[in-house]
């Protein structure tokens, strides 16, 4: 620990983490794209592209959950209130969710959606229901927002408790949290078996566990809080000057190796157990580099802009893919060039839709909320408050909204 960098300032900007948000969202996009017929072999969804990306969606969401805990902790600002924090986070996710929910419903989901699917999805309660025709219905990426709501609700209490941990014990807490996540698939196998997970995977030898087991390991919000907590702990480690000095490039190499390993382990372990530790180390390594003012390949203006629209991209891309599949179908690509062309076109249109959602809904609502939160009435009568985090979907500085 004697070679670890000094504790960074909380006001240090983290543009690289903003840029990485888009690449995590793009990994989810590629995963969903790989499930379409254009990338399948014999309709089984197991062509080369699909096989390489079959864990991309799981990995991308795990990255988001750890990153969320990390950046919220990093950007805590003095004098904030719990209510103001909750308000900002709801203003961030709910407008985009409402728009994309009704867009998905009007575009394709109305054909088969039931009230039992629609109501939990609209209220972001779908992740609490252990049925894949519920938590993966309507606009299926929105299930992760069901978990994020729980994270935001618990963050004030979690942050206070983690802040009380002695700096020399933070690594022990992080290791213990990671160990629980890694061992959860063993506990899940003790749950009752039942219907196999996923209509898209029923005939694949790669998926052999029940919906309940998959839901417990990967969807159930109280379980996914562990990923969020790990992010909180890693942020405290870096902020307290306890980072081990692992560089961003070695951490990236470790992450890539872990993903490759995840392709060959049993399904429940492939969901997040294999990649969770490398992701936590990678996020911390990149943040430590940013805090030292050293640029990375993803800290430039273009990558930061992509990171800013990544939340909208995450919510709109599946709608585009589903509409295209429903209305036009994706036939098996005749060549690699054709498959790449389809992917590029789908990504470009998704990015355009994401930009429109960002400038038309997300950014105006966040700005309006920022103006409201600075009204004279609130300034004159501040609530007694503990430090709460600022909005974190931009390069982070204390005091921004």
ZIJOCOR-V130114 format. One record per backbone hydrogen bond with DSSP energy under -0.5 kcal/mol. NH is the residue of the N-H (numbers start at 1). CO is the residue of the C=O. E is the energy in kcal/mol with one decimal. If there is no record, write none. Layout:
nh=(NH/NH)
co=(CO/CO)
e=(E/E)
This chain:
nh=(4/8/12/18/19/20/21/21/22/22/23/24/25/26/27/28/29/30/31/32/33/34/35/35/36/39/40/44/47/50/51/52/53/54/54/56/57/59/60/61/62/63/64/65/66/67/68/69/70/71/72/73/74/75/76/77/80/85/86/87/88/89/90/91/92/93/94/97/98/99/100/101/102/103/104/105/106/107/108/109/110/111/112/113/117/118/119/121/122/123/124/125/126/128/129/130/131/134/135/136/137/140/142/143/144/145/146/146/147/148/149/150/151/152/153/154/155/156/158/159/160/161/162/163/164/164/165/169/170/173/174/175/176/177/178/179/180/181/182/183/184/184/186/187/188/189/190/191/197/201/202/204/207/208/211/214/215/216/217/218/219/219/220/223/224/225/226/227/228/229/230/231/232/233/234/235/236/237/238/239/240/241/242/251/252/253/254/255/256/257/258/259/260/261/262/263/263/264/265/269/270/270/271/272/274/276/279/280/281/282/283/284/285/286/287/288/289/290/291/292/292/293/294/295/299/304/305/306/307/308/309/310/313/314/315/316/317/320/321/322/323/324/325/326/327/328/329/331/333/339/340/341/342/343/344/345/346/347/348/349/350/351/352/353/354/355/356/357/358/359/360/361/362/363/365/366/367/368/369/370/371/372/373/374/375/379/380/381/382/388/390/400)
co=(1/238/9/14/15/16/17/18/18/19/19/20/21/22/23/24/25/26/27/28/29/30/31/32/33/36/37/41/39/39/47/48/49/50/51/53/53/55/56/57/58/59/60/61/62/63/64/65/66/67/68/69/70/71/73/388/77/81/82/83/84/85/86/87/88/89/90/93/94/95/96/97/98/99/100/101/102/103/104/104/105/108/109/109/114/114/115/117/118/119/121/120/120/125/126/128/129/131/131/132/134/138/139/140/141/142/142/143/143/144/145/146/147/148/149/150/151/152/154/155/156/157/158/159/160/161/162/166/167/169/170/171/172/173/174/175/176/177/178/179/180/181/183/183/184/185/187/188/209/198/198/201/204/206/195/210/211/212/213/214/214/215/215/220/220/221/223/224/224/225/226/227/228/229/230/231/232/233/234/235/236/238/237/247/248/249/250/251/252/253/254/255/256/257/258/259/260/261/262/266/266/267/267/268/269/272/275/276/277/278/279/280/281/282/283/284/285/286/287/288/289/290/289/293/296/300/301/302/303/304/305/307/309/310/311/312/313/316/317/318/319/320/321/322/323/324/324/329/38/335/336/337/338/339/340/341/342/343/344/345/346/347/348/349/350/351/352/353/354/355/356/357/357/358/361/362/363/364/365/366/367/368/369/371/372/375/376/377/379/77/75/397)
e=(-1.4/-0.6/-1.7/-1.3/-2.5/-2.4/-1.0/-0.6/-0.7/-0.8/-1.0/-2.0/-2.3/-3.0/-1.6/-1.6/-2.1/-2.6/-1.9/-2.4/-2.6/-2.3/-0.7/-0.7/-1.7/-1.8/-1.6/-1.9/-0.5/-0.8/-3.0/-2.1/-1.7/-0.5/-0.6/-2.1/-0.6/-2.5/-2.6/-1.9/-2.0/-2.3/-2.0/-2.4/-2.2/-2.7/-2.5/-1.6/-2.1/-2.9/-2.2/-1.6/-2.4/-2.1/-1.2/-3.1/-1.2/-2.3/-2.7/-2.5/-2.3/-2.3/-2.4/-2.4/-1.4/-2.0/-2.4/-2.0/-2.9/-2.3/-2.4/-2.5/-2.1/-2.0/-2.6/-2.4/-2.6/-1.8/-2.2/-2.3/-1.7/-1.3/-1.0/-2.5/-1.0/-3.1/-2.2/-1.8/-2.8/-2.3/-1.2/-3.4/-0.9/-1.7/-1.6/-0.6/-2.4/-1.8/-2.5/-1.1/-1.5/-1.0/-2.2/-1.6/-1.5/-0.8/-0.9/-0.7/-0.9/-2.3/-2.3/-0.8/-2.2/-2.7/-2.1/-2.2/-1.8/-0.6/-2.8/-3.4/-1.8/-2.1/-2.8/-2.2/-0.7/-0.9/-1.4/-2.1/-1.1/-1.9/-2.7/-2.7/-2.4/-2.5/-2.5/-2.3/-1.9/-1.9/-2.5/-1.9/-1.0/-0.6/-1.2/-1.2/-2.6/-1.3/-1.6/-1.7/-2.2/-1.1/-0.5/-1.8/-1.2/-0.5/-2.5/-2.3/-3.0/-2.3/-1.9/-2.6/-0.5/-1.8/-2.9/-1.1/-1.9/-1.4/-1.6/-0.7/-1.5/-3.0/-2.2/-1.8/-1.8/-2.5/-2.4/-2.0/-2.1/-2.1/-2.1/-2.9/-2.0/-1.5/-2.5/-1.9/-2.2/-2.5/-2.3/-2.1/-2.6/-2.2/-2.3/-2.3/-2.0/-2.2/-2.2/-0.9/-0.7/-2.1/-0.7/-0.9/-1.5/-0.6/-0.9/-0.5/-1.4/-1.7/-2.5/-2.1/-2.4/-2.7/-2.7/-1.9/-2.5/-2.5/-2.3/-2.5/-1.9/-2.6/-2.7/-1.0/-0.5/-2.2/-2.0/-0.6/-1.4/-2.3/-2.5/-2.5/-2.3/-2.0/-1.6/-0.8/-2.5/-2.8/-1.6/-1.9/-2.0/-1.8/-2.4/-2.6/-2.6/-2.4/-2.3/-2.8/-3.0/-2.2/-2.0/-0.6/-1.7/-2.0/-2.6/-2.3/-2.3/-2.0/-2.8/-2.4/-2.6/-2.5/-2.5/-2.4/-2.2/-2.4/-2.1/-2.6/-2.4/-2.4/-2.2/-2.3/-2.5/-2.8/-2.0/-2.0/-2.0/-3.1/-2.1/-2.2/-2.4/-2.5/-2.6/-2.1/-2.3/-2.3/-2.4/-1.0/-1.5/-1.8/-2.4/-1.5/-0.5/-1.2/-1.4/-1.4)
